[in-house]
């Protein structure tokens, strides 16, 4: 699954892992909407989440793609506000190429 950066836990089925990913991203979307997690758009258009700790191996780029595709309007609004604050839009190519941050968007790393 494209959202994984780690393998499922021992004895965890693929169905259980998919459910876990959905639940964690739904929780992230709620926290974004409440302002408990902040989205940061980097100079190349990639996104990082400041204050998101319950990742269970899910990448920021995966979470962004899932929220944009299926998330609630308030979570999408939070992403739009992050775009406005950064002065640039989220670049799906940058997400796909692997641009990322390990510190909530303070520093960025290139592909891979």
HUTA-V32447 format. One line per field, one symbol per residue. ss: DSSP state (~ for helix, > for strand, _ for the rest). A space follows every 10 residues. Layout:
ss=???
This chain:
ss=___>______ ___~~~~~~~ ~~~~~~~~~~ ~~~~___>>> >_____>>>> _______>_~ ~~~~~~~~~~ __~~~~~~~~ ~~~~~~____ _~~~~~~__> ________>_ __
